[in-house]
């Protein structure tokens, strides 16, 4: 009895292929990445890759879409927890930074897609970025009532935080020389939304993804307390 033919594109192979493709697109861009090299990196042939994805454009689309599916799931999960506005902000930013830390090559892919302005990316980015951005904006605006000013530009602040982190994550070897040894994206987010770079809630540092971003606490958890400590 003949053995059944082995499927060259098992789920584990697909995951490895998408990771290899993400690394190639991040390093060389869409035009410079070669399907032969991507396929070889996971031990399959170029025809096997094309059998599953059809073209380099479809492979690229899948890399970007999967990146946003994973990111959206992590951000949405962080936004569903109860707590104060400061806790919500820290958890959302922590989830985003954690994602970029785990998938640094995808940060470069997304940054390239936004900067190069290729027509093939426009619809894809609009369909993926805009819905996620709108959900986060609405969540922060709703939870931030009474905390942030009614005319505070929530969307612009989110984009400033998100793009700053993307650039920093994509900087490679020059990252430490330009930004320094520590990632201060969390402090930037707190300063923009809360007027303070320090955590304002006692249990924020107990949240997932938060321990590396928490710094020494002031003696008081309010902006007045921080200002008072600076004068002493």
C-alpha positions as CSV (number, residue, x, y, z in Angstrom):
1,X,0.0,0.0,0.0
2,X,1.5,3.3,-1.1
3,X,2.1,6.0,1.5
4,X,-0.1,9.1,1.2
5,X,1.8,12.0,-0.3
6,X,3.3,14.4,2.3
7,X,1.8,17.9,2.1
8,X,4.8,20.2,1.6
9,X,2.8,23.1,3.2
10,X,1.9,21.8,6.6
11,X,0.7,24.5,9.0
12,X,4.1,24.6,10.7
13,X,5.8,25.1,7.4
14,X,3.4,27.9,6.5
15,X,4.3,29.7,9.8
16,X,8.0,29.3,9.2
17,X,7.5,30.5,5.6
18,X,5.7,33.6,6.7
19,X,8.4,34.4,9.3
20,X,11.1,33.9,6.6
21,X,9.1,36.1,4.2
22,X,8.7,38.8,6.9
23,X,12.4,38.9,7.5
24,X,13.2,39.1,3.8
25,X,10.6,41.9,3.1
26,X,11.9,43.8,6.1
27,X,15.5,43.6,5.0
28,X,15.2,43.9,1.2
29,X,11.7,45.4,0.6
30,X,9.1,43.9,-1.6
31,X,11.1,44.4,-4.8
32,X,14.4,43.1,-3.4
33,X,13.1,40.0,-1.7
34,X,13.5,36.8,-3.7
35,X,11.0,33.9,-3.6
36,X,13.8,31.4,-4.1
37,X,15.6,32.6,-1.0
38,X,12.4,32.6,1.1
39,X,11.6,29.1,0.0
40,X,15.1,27.9,0.6
41,X,15.1,29.3,4.1
42,X,12.4,26.8,5.1
43,X,13.5,23.9,3.0
44,X,11.0,24.0,0.2
45,X,11.2,24.9,-3.5
46,X,9.9,28.0,-5.2
47,X,7.1,26.0,-7.0
48,X,5.9,24.7,-3.6
49,X,5.8,28.3,-2.3
50,X,3.9,29.5,-5.4
51,X,1.5,26.5,-5.2
52,X,0.3,27.8,-1.8
53,X,0.5,31.6,-2.2
54,X,0.3,32.1,-5.9
55,X,2.6,35.1,-6.2
56,X,5.0,37.2,-4.2
57,X,2.3,39.9,-3.9
58,X,-0.1,37.4,-2.3
59,X,2.7,36.2,0.1
60,X,3.4,39.8,1.0
61,X,-0.3,40.5,1.7
62,X,-0.5,37.5,3.9
63,X,2.6,38.6,5.9
64,X,1.0,42.1,6.5
65,X,-2.5,40.7,7.2
66,X,-1.2,38.1,9.7
67,X,0.8,40.8,11.5
68,X,-2.3,42.9,12.0
69,X,-4.5,40.0,13.0
70,X,-2.0,39.1,15.8
71,X,-1.5,42.8,16.8
72,X,-5.2,43.5,16.8
73,X,-5.9,40.5,19.0
74,X,-3.3,41.5,21.6
75,X,-4.4,45.1,21.7
76,X,-8.1,44.2,21.9
77,X,-7.4,41.8,24.8
78,X,-5.5,44.6,26.6
79,X,-8.4,47.0,26.1
80,X,-11.0,44.6,27.6
81,X,-9.6,44.7,31.1
82,X,-11.2,46.8,33.9
83,X,-9.4,49.6,35.7
84,X,-8.5,53.3,35.5
85,X,-7.6,55.2,32.4
86,X,-4.0,55.2,33.3
87,X,-4.0,51.4,33.7
88,X,-5.8,51.0,30.3
89,X,-3.2,53.3,28.6
90,X,-0.3,51.4,30.1
91,X,-1.8,48.0,29.1
92,X,-2.5,49.1,25.6
93,X,1.0,50.5,25.1
94,X,2.6,47.5,26.8
95,X,0.8,45.1,24.5
96,X,1.9,47.1,21.5
97,X,5.6,47.2,22.6
98,X,5.5,43.6,23.5
99,X,4.3,42.7,20.1
100,X,7.0,44.7,18.4
101,X,9.6,43.1,20.6
102,X,8.4,39.6,19.6
103,X,8.1,40.5,15.9
104,X,10.8,43.1,15.1
105,X,11.0,42.2,11.4
106,X,7.3,43.0,11.0
107,X,7.9,46.5,12.4
108,X,10.3,47.1,9.5
109,X,7.8,45.7,7.0
110,X,5.0,48.0,8.2
111,X,7.3,51.0,8.3
112,X,8.5,50.3,4.7
113,X,4.9,49.9,3.5
114,X,3.9,53.3,5.0
115,X,7.0,55.2,3.8
116,X,7.3,53.8,0.3
117,X,3.7,54.7,-0.7
118,X,3.4,51.8,-3.2
119,X,-0.1,51.6,-4.5
120,X,-0.2,47.9,-3.7
121,X,0.1,48.8,0.0
122,X,-2.4,51.6,0.1
123,X,-5.6,49.5,0.3
124,X,-4.0,46.9,2.5
125,X,-2.8,49.4,5.1
126,X,-6.1,51.3,5.0
127,X,-8.1,48.1,5.6
128,X,-5.8,46.9,8.4
129,X,-4.6,50.1,10.1
130,X,-7.6,52.3,10.1
131,X,-10.1,49.9,11.9
132,X,-7.5,49.2,14.6
133,X,-6.6,52.8,15.1
134,X,-10.3,53.8,15.3
135,X,-11.0,51.2,17.9
136,X,-8.1,52.3,20.1
137,X,-9.1,56.0,19.7
138,X,-12.7,55.4,20.6
139,X,-11.7,53.3,23.6
140,X,-9.2,55.9,25.0
141,X,-11.6,58.7,24.3
142,X,-14.4,56.9,26.2
143,X,-12.3,55.8,29.1
144,X,-10.5,59.1,29.3
145,X,-13.6,61.3,29.9
146,X,-12.8,63.5,32.9
147,X,-9.1,62.6,32.6
148,X,-8.0,64.1,29.3
149,X,-9.2,67.4,27.8
150,X,-12.3,67.1,25.6
151,X,-10.4,68.7,22.7
152,X,-7.3,66.5,23.2
153,X,-6.1,65.0,19.8
154,X,-6.4,61.3,20.8
155,X,-5.8,60.0,17.3
156,X,-2.8,62.1,16.7
157,X,-1.3,61.1,20.0
158,X,-1.8,57.4,19.3
159,X,-0.1,57.8,15.9
160,X,2.8,59.7,17.4
161,X,3.4,56.9,20.0
162,X,2.9,54.1,17.5
163,X,5.1,55.5,14.7
164,X,7.8,56.4,17.2
165,X,7.9,52.8,18.4
166,X,7.9,51.5,14.9
167,X,10.9,53.6,13.9
168,X,12.8,52.7,17.0
169,X,12.1,49.0,16.6
170,X,13.3,49.1,13.0
171,X,16.5,51.0,13.7
172,X,18.6,47.9,14.1
173,X,22.2,48.6,15.2
174,X,21.9,52.3,15.5
175,X,18.9,52.1,17.9
176,X,21.0,52.4,21.2
177,X,23.1,55.2,19.8
178,X,20.1,57.3,18.7
179,X,17.6,56.5,21.5
180,X,19.8,55.4,24.3
181,X,19.8,52.2,26.2
182,X,16.2,52.3,27.5
183,X,12.9,52.4,25.6
184,X,10.9,55.4,26.8
185,X,7.8,54.9,24.6
186,X,5.8,54.2,27.8
187,X,6.9,57.5,29.3
188,X,6.1,59.3,26.1
189,X,2.5,57.9,26.2
190,X,2.0,58.9,29.8
191,X,3.4,62.4,29.2
192,X,1.0,62.9,26.2
193,X,-2.1,61.6,27.8
194,X,-1.5,62.1,31.6
195,X,1.0,64.9,31.8
196,X,3.4,62.7,33.7
197,X,6.0,60.1,32.6
198,X,5.5,58.1,35.8
199,X,2.9,55.3,36.6
200,X,-0.1,56.8,38.4
201,X,-1.7,53.6,39.7
202,X,-0.4,51.3,42.3
203,X,-1.2,48.1,40.4
204,X,-0.1,49.1,36.9
205,X,3.3,47.4,37.2
206,X,1.5,44.1,38.0
207,X,0.0,44.0,34.6
208,X,1.4,41.7,31.8
209,X,4.1,43.4,29.7
210,X,4.5,46.2,32.2
211,X,7.4,45.2,34.5
212,X,10.2,46.3,32.0
213,X,8.5,49.7,31.5
214,X,7.9,50.7,35.1
215,X,10.3,53.0,36.8
216,X,10.7,54.3,40.3
217,X,7.4,55.6,41.7
218,X,6.9,59.1,43.1
219,X,5.7,59.4,46.7
220,X,2.3,60.4,45.3
221,X,0.4,59.1,42.3
222,X,-0.9,62.4,41.0
223,X,0.6,65.1,38.9
224,X,0.6,67.4,41.9
225,X,2.6,64.9,43.9
226,X,5.1,64.6,41.1
227,X,5.6,68.3,40.9
228,X,5.9,68.5,44.7
229,X,8.6,65.8,44.7
230,X,10.6,67.7,42.0
231,X,10.6,70.8,44.2
232,X,11.9,69.0,47.2
